């Protein structure tokens, strides 16, 4: 019957049958009974557990789901990926990552160069600096040598603290030098670059110990500064902003930690800056319009001899190609 069928259905769903005769009186005086709170919580927990398991199995896909999918599943527990916490509040509210455990990103292969020819060239022509430095017998560690180099730079290349320089010290630049310790101190003690360029920045960088000369520290510089004060006592401020090309410098030390040689001003790229490709003081003087009147203090230019050599070389190369265009019995090719 209809009543018995409905009663069976209600029992199967776990609820009382409200159409049975026994419940007729209660139906008139009481509202339909509610499902217990404990049962509802248990059912919701089961649904949530199934959902979380599904999310964990498909984390990579659900983390990129659309706004609608994220909104529809937002009632279930989830853990937001750390990187998304750095995004804006609006983005977090519209895109939530349902991730129950971290997603591992495969690391890049670490096998090195795979091309046998290139790998062979690297092994044959490129050194292992760490191995060479580790086998050095020089008594001062690379880190300490670099610290000593920075200390000399901070004392006006040692001019303000001559004890840092060895008795047999030499200063060597592309044009100037070698200068002995005495002559170097005399020149640098009176040379006040900061007075002419109050905002000067030497921009020293890339300090490293030479693996072939473990007692030598190399470093680079890129001087910049505005000429707003008197230079060399006679050159008045020009207001010109000077930018030198990158220059390679070095300091060599003895076993006592004293500097035995300082090299500066070796330009690494003459096309950089406004010093005409010149390094050191010559480049600064050229940039502010007071270049010294000899070739070494001027931007490089091709000599007459080199120009003739190039012209002859080009003529000879052209003649060789012209002759190569003919072969015995081959005619004009």
BELNOR-V954599 format. One record per pair of residues at least 24 apart in sequence whose C-alpha atoms are under 8 Angstrom apart, sorted by the first residue. I is the first residue (numbers start at 1). GAP is how many residues later the second one is. Records with the same first field share a line. If there is no record, write none. Layout:
I = GAP / GAP
//
This chain:
48 = 28 / 29
51 = 25
52 = 24 / 25 / 26 / 48
55 = 43 / 44 / 45
56 = 42 / 43 / 44 / 45
59 = 39 / 40 / 41 / 44
60 = 43
62 = 35 / 36
63 = 33 / 34 / 35 / 36
64 = 33
66 = 29
67 = 27 / 28
70 = 24 / 25 / 26 / 27
129 = 82
132 = 79 / 80
133 = 78 / 81
136 = 78
138 = 76 / 77 / 117
139 = 116
140 = 75 / 115 / 117
142 = 66 / 67 / 72
145 = 64 / 70 / 71 / 72 / 108 / 112
146 = 61 / 62 / 63 / 71
148 = 109
149 = 68 / 102
156 = 32
159 = 26 / 29 / 30
160 = 29
163 = 95
164 = 93 / 94 / 95
165 = 93 / 94 / 95
166 = 92 / 93 / 94
167 = 93
168 = 92
169 = 90 / 91 / 92 / 93
170 = 90 / 91 / 92
171 = 90 / 91 / 92
172 = 89 / 90 / 91 / 92
173 = 90 / 91 / 92 / 93
174 = 90 / 91 / 92
175 = 121
191 = 41
192 = 39 / 40
193 = 38
195 = 34 / 35 / 36
196 = 31 / 32 / 33 / 34 / 35 / 41
197 = 28 / 29 / 30 / 31 / 32
198 = 27 / 28 / 29 / 30 / 31
199 = 26 / 27
200 = 24 / 25 / 26
201 = 24
215 = 37 / 38 / 39
216 = 34 / 35 / 36 / 37
217 = 33 / 34 / 35
218 = 30 / 31 / 32 / 33
219 = 29 / 30 / 31
220 = 26 / 27 / 28 / 29
221 = 25 / 26 / 27 / 28
222 = 24 / 25
227 = 61
238 = 50
240 = 47 / 48
242 = 31 / 32 / 33 / 42 / 45 / 46
243 = 30 / 31 / 32
244 = 28 / 29 / 30 / 31 / 33 / 34 / 35 / 39 / 40
245 = 24 / 25 / 26 / 27 / 28 / 29 / 30 / 32 / 33 / 34
246 = 26
247 = 32
275 = 24
276 = 24
//
